[in-house]
């Protein structure tokens, strides 16, 4: 009888130790990343959301780190989503702010809650972020400005189609104007927001075409907007416009280049940057030092000369 009791105690002890060891080995299974992104209002954002989901699933499979993803159509909804993530006590939050200024207070709220924050793409207006992962927005503007100077020989009437209020819009516009500073021959005859939307940019450009009888080139801060501008120009039958530039690296833009269309250049800003952000969030959740607080992806220029190096017929974007 004593031997039986001893064996039972030993068995229970062994099972308890095993359970403890299992918890220790997979303690990361209790970790959770909160991901807050805008809704897929255009192709680039849709590709970014797909990339985020893919990387989060891979992280869960490889490291046992769970995740919850939210999408919002406006800043108020995104702020509410963040409140929910804070209430869930997630270990790290990854956020792409819909608008920089509007989401800055919620970034501070995350910081005050003691939750590390990884910002993707559009920066906040404070120091709430632990790490920022973004493309070289100012570089996109600078490279575009240099391209305009070269192609227009320092003289021409230019239209600028911007994004919504955000650090991305501000930095791209700033770089573009700075690159052409001191060149009085270049005149920006119109600058309006296309909200990173093909449809909105189509409507905006239709109005600009009616108001401006002479336009030499159009700088758009996003490939989706470039496609809307292209459609407006085609529908209006305008032949004075020499070229359009975009930003991101969309397959449809690359196709237009390959066909010698009106979109002559774009500057890379890959939606896959979010994957790097989620990897970093995983490191932080596990208590690791991410190493860098700012990760910037190059704004490589793509034209007919190198488009084949970047064109992927299987790409969703």
Residue pairs with C-beta under 8 A, 6 or more apart in sequence:
26 64
28 63
28 64
28 65
28 285
28 286
29 64
29 65
29 66
31 64
31 65
31 66
31 91
31 285
31 286
32 65
32 66
32 67
32 68
32 88
32 90
32 91
32 285
33 56
33 59
33 65
33 66
33 67
33 68
33 90
33 91
33 92
33 93
33 94
33 278
33 281
33 282
33 285
34 67
34 68
34 70
34 82
34 85
34 88
34 90
34 92
34 93
34 94
35 52
35 56
35 67
35 68
35 69
35 70
35 93
35 94
35 95
35 278
36 69
36 70
36 72
36 78
36 81
36 82
36 85
36 93
36 94
36 95
36 96
37 45
37 48
37 49
37 52
37 69
37 70
37 71
37 72
37 95
37 96
37 120
37 274
38 45
38 71
38 72
38 73
38 78
38 96
38 98
39 45
39 71
39 72
39 73
40 46
40 49
40 71
41 73
41 196
41 197
42 196
42 197
42 198
42 222
42 224
43 223
43 224
43 250
43 252
43 317
44 196
44 222
44 223
44 224
44 248
44 250
44 269
44 271
44 317
45 196
45 271
46 316
46 317
47 271
47 272
47 315
47 316
47 317
48 96
48 120
48 121
48 271
48 272
48 273
48 274
49 71
50 316
51 271
51 272
51 274
51 275
52 69
52 94
52 274
52 275
52 278
53 69
54 275
55 274
55 275
55 278
55 279
56 67
56 69
56 278
59 65
59 67
59 278
59 279
59 282
60 66
60 67
63 282
63 286
65 282
65 285
65 286
67 278
68 85
68 88
68 90
70 78
70 81
70 84
70 85
72 78
72 80
72 81
72 98
74 98
75 97
75 98
75 99
75 102
75 103
78 95
78 97
78 98
78 103
78 106
79 102
79 103
79 105
79 106
82 93
82 95
82 106
82 109
82 110
83 106
83 109
85 93
86 93
86 109
86 110
86 113
86 115
90 115
91 115
91 116
91 284
91 285
92 115
92 116
92 117
92 118
92 281
92 282
92 284
92 285
93 110
93 115
93 116
93 117
93 118
93 281
94 117
94 118
94 120
94 274
94 277
94 278
94 281
95 103
95 107
95 110
95 117
95 118
95 119
95 120
96 119
96 120
96 121
96 122
96 274
97 103
97 104
97 107
97 119
97 122
97 123
97 124
97 166
98 122
98 164
98 166
99 122
99 164
99 165
99 166
100 122
100 123
100 124
100 125
100 165
100 166
100 167
100 170
101 125
101 165
103 124
104 124
104 125
104 126
104 128
107 117
107 119
107 124
107 126
107 128
107 129
108 126
108 128
110 117
110 128
111 117
111 128
116 130
116 131
116 281
116 284
117 128
117 129
117 130
117 131
118 129
118 130
118 131
118 132
118 133
118 277
118 278
118 280
118 281
118 284
119 129
119 131
119 132
119 133
119 134
119 277
120 133
120 134
120 273
120 274
120 277
121 133
121 134
121 135
121 168
121 273
121 274
122 134
122 166
122 167
122 168
123 129
123 132
123 134
123 167
124 167
125 167
129 293
130 284
130 290
130 293
131 277
131 280
131 284
131 290
131 292
131 293
131 294
131 295
132 293
132 294
132 295
133 273
133 274
133 276
133 277
133 280
133 295
134 168
134 273
134 294
134 295
134 296
134 297
135 268
135 269
135 270
135 273
135 296
135 297
135 299
136 296
136 297
136 298
136 299
137 167
137 168
137 171
137 172
137 175
137 269
137 299
138 171
138 172
138 174
138 175
139 175
139 267
139 298
139 299
140 172
140 175
140 221
140 247
140 267
140 269
140 299
141 171
141 172
141 173
141 174
141 175
141 176
141 177
141 178
141 179
141 221
142 175
142 176
142 178
142 179
142 299
143 175
143 179
143 267
143 299
143 301
144 172
144 175
144 176
144 179
144 219
144 245
144 247
144 265
144 267
145 175
145 176
145 177
145 178
145 179
145 180
145 219
146 179
147 245
147 265
147 301
148 156
148 158
148 176
148 179
148 180
148 186
148 217
148 219
148 245
149 179
149 180
149 183
149 186
151 217
151 242
151 243
151 264
152 158
152 185
152 186
152 216
152 217
152 242
154 183
154 185
154 186
155 185
155 186
156 185
156 186
156 187
156 216
156 217
156 242
157 187
157 189
157 212
157 214
157 215
157 216
158 186
158 187
158 188
158 189
158 215
158 216
158 217
158 218
158 219
159 188
159 189
159 190
159 191
159 205
159 208
159 212
159 215
159 217
159 218
159 219
160 173
160 176
160 188
160 190
160 191
160 192
160 218
160 219
160 220
160 221
161 191
161 192
161 193
161 194
161 201
161 204
161 205
161 218
161 219
161 220
161 221
161 225
161 226
161 229
162 169
162 172
162 173
162 191
162 192
162 193
162 194
162 221
163 169
163 172
163 193
163 194
163 195
163 196
163 221
163 222
163 225
164 193
164 195
164 196
168 221
169 193
169 221
172 221
172 247
173 191
173 221
176 219
177 188
180 186
189 212
189 215
190 208
190 211
190 212
192 204
192 207
192 208
193 200
193 204
194 200
194 201
194 204
194 205
194 220
194 221
194 222
194 225
194 228
194 229
195 201
196 221
196 222
196 224
196 225
197 224
197 225
197 228
198 224
198 225
198 227
198 228
198 231
199 228
200 225
200 228
201 220
201 224
201 225
201 226
201 227
201 228
201 229
201 232
202 228
202 229
202 231
202 232
203 228
203 232
204 228
205 218
205 228
205 229
205 232
205 233
206 232
206 235
206 236
208 215
209 215
209 232
209 233
209 236
209 238
214 240
215 238
215 240
215 241
216 240
216 241
216 242
217 241
217 242
217 243
217 244
217 245
218 226
218 229
218 233
218 241
218 243
218 244
218 245
219 244
219 245
220 226
220 229
220 244
220 245
220 246
220 247
221 247
222 246
222 247
222 248
223 246
223 247
223 248
223 249
223 250
223 252
223 253
223 266
224 248
224 250
225 246
226 244
226 245
226 246
226 253
226 263
226 266
227 246
227 250
227 252
227 253
227 256
227 263
229 244
230 244
230 256
230 261
230 262
230 263
233 241
233 244
233 262
241 262
243 262
243 263
243 264
243 265
244 262
244 263
244 264
245 263
245 264
245 265
245 266
245 267
246 253
246 263
246 265
246 266
246 267
247 266
247 267
247 269
247 299
248 266
248 267
248 268
248 269
248 270
248 271
248 317
249 266
249 268
249 269
249 270
249 302
249 310
249 317
250 266
250 317
251 311
251 312
251 313
251 315
251 317
253 263
253 266
254 266
254 302
254 307
254 310
254 311
255 311
256 262
256 263
257 263
257 264
257 265
257 266
257 302
257 303
257 304
257 307
258 304
258 307
258 308
258 311
260 304
264 303
264 304
265 301
265 302
265 303
266 301
266 302
267 299
267 300
267 301
267 302
268 297
268 298
268 299
268 300
268 302
268 310
269 297
269 299
270 297
271 317
273 297
276 295
277 295
280 290
280 295
283 289
283 290
284 290
302 309
302 310
